């Protein structure tokens, strides 16, 4: 089992993660309340604001490229007859000598 201090992330990593969460929340808030007062009555998106251009741009959908299938070569294996008899030259009881007593 690992000690508890090895499972806790370092304090710097916690602060960096908290900073990124706050930045993302800030950008989400700004994007949700972003309005141009002069152009609020118009139906066209504001083309001078980069935030508005990104928010109103459509995503380009492109088809996924398909990789060609690999060529499968047929391999013929030589089939041998099953071995029905043992080819052991020494009887199984004589494979290893008895243990030596010291």
N, C-alpha and C positions, 0 to 999 in steps of 0.2 A: 504494500500500500504506500502511496506517495504521501509525503508530508503535505500539510495544508498550504504551506507557503509556495509550493511548486504549482499548485492549481490556480492560484490567484494571478491575474495579469499584473504586470508592473504598473505603477501609478502613471507614468508617462503615457502608456497605451490607453489607460482609462480616460485621461484628459483629451487625448487626440480623438478618441471615439466620440466623446461628448461634444467636442468642437465640431466634428463632421455632422453629428445629429442636429446641432443647433444651426449650422449653416444650411443644411437641407430644409429644415423647418422654416428658416428665414426666407429662403428662395421660394418655397411653396406659398408662404404668406404674401410676399410681394407680388407673385404672379397672380394670386387669386384676387387681390384688391386693386390691381393695376388698371387705371382708367384714365383716358385723356379727356379732360373736360371740354376742350374746344371741339373735339371730334366725336363726342358722345352721341350726338344726334345723327351722325352719318352711319350708313350701313356698311361702308367699305372699311376694311381694316387699315389701320395707320401704317403706312409704309416707311415712315421715318424712324420708328422705334424698333430696335432689334428684338426686344422682348415680344412685341406684337407680331413681328414677322415670323418668329419661331413658333409662337402659339397658333398662328393661323396658317402655317404651311402644311401641306398634305405630305404624307409619307409616301415615298415612291416604292411600290411593290415590284420586285423583280423576281422572276422565277428562279428556283434553285437549279444550279447546273448539275447534271447527272453524269457521274463518272461511267466510262464504258466498263462493261463486265469483263473480268479477266477470262482469257481463253483457258479452258480446262482441257488438259491433255489426258488421254486415256492411258493408264499404265497397266500392263499385264504382268501379273506376278506368276512365277513358276510355282506350280503346286507340286509338293513332294508327297510321297506316300508316308503315312504315319509310322512311327517307330514302335514296333510291337514288342521287341525284345531289348533287354538291357545290354549295353555295350561295355559294361564294367568288367574289367579283366580280373579283379580281385574280389573275393567274396566280401559281403558287407561286414562280416564279423572281424575281418582282418585289416580294416582300414586304418585304425589307430592303435598303437601299442598300449598296454595297460599303464597306469600311472606308476612312476618310480617312487618308492618309499625312501625317505631320507634318513 
